[in-house]
Amino acid sequence: MLSFLFHQVLLPGTMRGAHLLPLTLLVSIAHGIGLEDKMGPLGHLVLDVPEATPVPYAIYKFKSAVEGVSSYHISGETEGKISVSSDGWLFLEHPLEWSPEKNHHLDIEARSADGETLDGPYSVVLQVVDVNNNAPVFAENQYSGRVREHSPAGVPFIQVFATDADDPNTLNAQLRFSIVNQIPNPGNVFYFGINPDTAEIFITEEGAEFLRARPTVSYSRGEVRGSPQVLKKKFEDYCTPRNNIPLENNPFYTCIERAERREVNLLQDPDYALIVRAEDLRGGAPNALSSTTRVNIAIIQNLWVSPGTITIKENFEAEYPMYLATMRANDPTALYRLVQKERFFFPFTINQDGEIHVTTPLDREQKNMYTLVVIAEDAQGVELEKPMEIHVQVEDENDNPPVCDKAVFEVQENEPIGNPVGVLPAHDNDEEGTLNSFLDYTLLSQMPPKPFGNMFTINQNNGEIKVLNKNFQRKEVPQYELTISVTDRVHTTECKAIIKVIDINNKIPVFEKKDYGTHSVPELAEVGTTLLTIKATDEDDPGTGSSKVEYHITAGDPHNLVAIEVDEATGEGRVYIARPLDYELQNVFNLQIDARNPEPLIAGLEYNENATTFVVIQLVDVDEPPEFEVDTLNVNVPENITVGTIIMIAEAKDPEGKTIKFKMEGDEHNWLELDADSGELKTKAALDRETIEQISLTIITYETEGDKQEAEMKVNINLLDVNDNYPKLQKTQGFICVQDMAPLTLTAVDKDADPYGEPFTFSINRKSPNFEIKPLDGTSVHLILKKKPPSDLNTTIPINIKDNAGMGITQKFDVHICNCTKLGYCYIEPGAHSWKLGMSSTIGILAGIFGFLILFLIIVFYRIKKNGQQSPAVPEESKAML
């Protein structure tokens, strides 16, 4: 309707004479905006125009302020789609299309009736605004993916891709992905999920549990997958009895053949098909556009599966090495090795068929759990599977007898029947909580058997001794000796318990002073400082639990900063500082101290105020330095830690609450950096244990105000070795004399420590008919020439050297095989050399030498003759010269 009305108002022949009012009314009706937003003075302007609008489409009404304007003119990037009416309406005759960074730059001017420019030109830029008129497009109509059974949930295995031609800076091109359908879908459970933003497809938790591959043929080392000969052999191995039916007509064989063809192109017959949808506007909008694609998924067999926890009984009697389990990589050519996860005795091996053996009986009391890491790799050392951890649990065996500690107890003469005396201290080193360590107690004898032979009893299950009869007489029997049998049902131990009979506790302790007054102490007084000495006496029988005095602080010390030590000889109590004092935490201690006996009082007797005293401890405030939580810190860090990782955080505080900072000393290699405010210690360069095994630092915290007191903390950073070095040959060349063919000694070095260093394993990469290697020690081997070559020979031998953990590379060793001199060095026969001269060259050189000598003699004679003419010699001088 809008387009029809525009054509009615803006006919081509009357465009410049069209009336303004009907057009502006139509514009306002169509877009729901006020006329003032579509009109304005002629000038520079930037306007937004939607793409793909119906035409004609009114954009803006310009009005020049200059008198005499009868028309408007437009020029620039109109592309034949943009016009202006005579009354100033800028409009579209054809819709515009959005493209990245596409704008239309126009010039508009107002003219008089005779075509003279009265106003302008002015620059007007039309910005095309994208509308959502493009649906997402997938890069492929169908996608194909494979995933192994038993794969972990949440790990992507395939990704789909889709694009949208709309403006990528708007929601029009922002896509969300979802799985619309899964075929088949048993139980309406989705085995696959998709990341809505990245379109990565992964297995769900249900998929990880239930997805299984179709049965297929397993191959061993050396067997070629899909080979007819191998398939026929497997058929003969699997199918009995044999018959005369041709293999090609046998349904079992053709089934295997089809399965193998499916291995070549699994996606001709996928296990699952997913319908994946891409939807713009971030999905969910009513006007969002979408498209779908199909993802074919095949579930393939996964042989690399953990056998679970392996359980071995300790001290198990068997033939060793004893088989435990088999690991099988999905690549039949894989080579296997074990990596030790912790530094401990490691009695496990794995052969090239993936069979894991234990080499010796295990002892649970030494170690109850081992962690094996199985590596599957190719001949070049490239990992074929993700390393697999296997746990070996050592089951307990009842191989430890019960052990008893010294047991001395006391009973009073009037001890009531049923009162506990004590628990026999016994234990068993077998696994706690099992029958192997469960102990059974039996009282065998009591000496002396007075006044009765059964004065005590013992709990069969927990070893608690109780009073069974009364009438203990200290004068008659000062102590009893009990013999107790302790058994774990396999081993039995006899234990002794001494029970002393003591006087009845009919007196209470009495303090010498009821109040010990006030004592002052600096808050920085050292731990162990004596504050005062107290004493209470007891009139009961000396040397017994009835007269022994124990001191207890029952009030005034909620943080347990003060303690009391008893002098057994004098009975005095030394009140001392047990933990560092803190004025800000507590500055006055109003202590209440009670004196008590370890033995109970007789019936009717109670402790009273005489067994209680009081003392006041006042702290004297001192400006204290900052404090670290610990004085020394040991940190273990692997040497290959990522640069920028936080190693530790220095924790300190100032007792008075002053601001503190941190600094560091001792980083000689400039590997570390310390945040002065937070105390975070990070690495700023790579660490190297082979350079230094321990970094010893001093971290200092200091006050930023006042006395600026400091405190220090020692930090020892132990660099843990990782297997980051491989064994290297010390020499890379040598010679062998054919006269004696003495072997060459090859020696390698590795900077890593145990267990990543020696012993090394040497091997020749390719089987050589001429050379062999024989071990010499943990770091050296002999390279032996097996047969003499017909002539001198230079050859390069690839030698693979691995450390104790299996890390290594192939290195070249150059060997020169030659005839040797008597001194044992290679003999080089004389022969033509490129530097020897011919006869003509030799004569030319000699002629030149003689010519030079003659010239030199002429010059010498000439100079002598000249000197003789200038200075004639005196006869005597001449004679002297002669």
Buried (B, 14 or more C-beta within 10 A) or exposed (E): EBEEBBEEBBEEEEBBEBEBEBBBBBBBEBBEEEEEEBBEEBBEBEBEBBBEBEBBBBBBBBBBEEEEBBBBBBEBBBEEBBBBBBBBBBBBBBBBEBEEEBEBEBBBBBBBEEEEEBBBBBBBBBEBBBBBEBBBEBEEEEBBBBBBBBBEBEEBBBBBBBBBBBBEEBBBBBBBBBBEEBEEEEEEEBBBBBBBEEBBBBBBEBBBEBBEBBEEBEBEEEBEEBEEEBBEEBBEEEEEEEEEEEBEEBEEBEEBBEBBEBBEEBBEEBBBBBBBBBBBBEBEEEEBBBBBBBBBBBBBBBBBEEBEEBEBBBEBEEEEBBEBBBBBBBBBEBBBBBBBEEEEEBBBBBEEEBBBBBEEBBBBBEBBEBEBEBBBBEEEBEEBBEEBEBBBEBBBBBBBBBEBEEBEBBBBBBBEEEEEBBBBEBBBBBBEEEEBBBBBBEBEEBEEEBEEEEBBBBBEEEBBBBBBBBEBEBEEBEBBEBBBBBBBEEBEBBBBBEBBBBBBBBBBBBBEEEEBEEBEBEBBBEEEEEBBBBBBEBEBBEEBBBBBBBBEBEEBBEEEBBBBEBEEEEBBBBBBBBEBBBBEEBBEBEBBBBBBBEBBBEEEEEBEEEBBBBBBBEBEEBBBBBBBEEEEBEBEBBBBBEEEEEBBEBEBEBBBEBEBBBEBEEBEEEBBBBBBEEBBBBBEEEBBBBEBBEBEBEBBBBBEEEEEBEBBBBBEBBBBBBBBBBBBBEEEEBBBBBEEEEBBEBBBEBBBBEBBBBEBBBBBEEEEEBBBBEEBEEBBBBBBBEEEEEEBBEEEBEBBBBBBBBBBEBBEBEBEBBEBEEEEEBEEEEEEEEEEEEEEEEEEEEEEEEEEEEEEEEEEEEEEEEEEEEEEEEEEEEEEEE
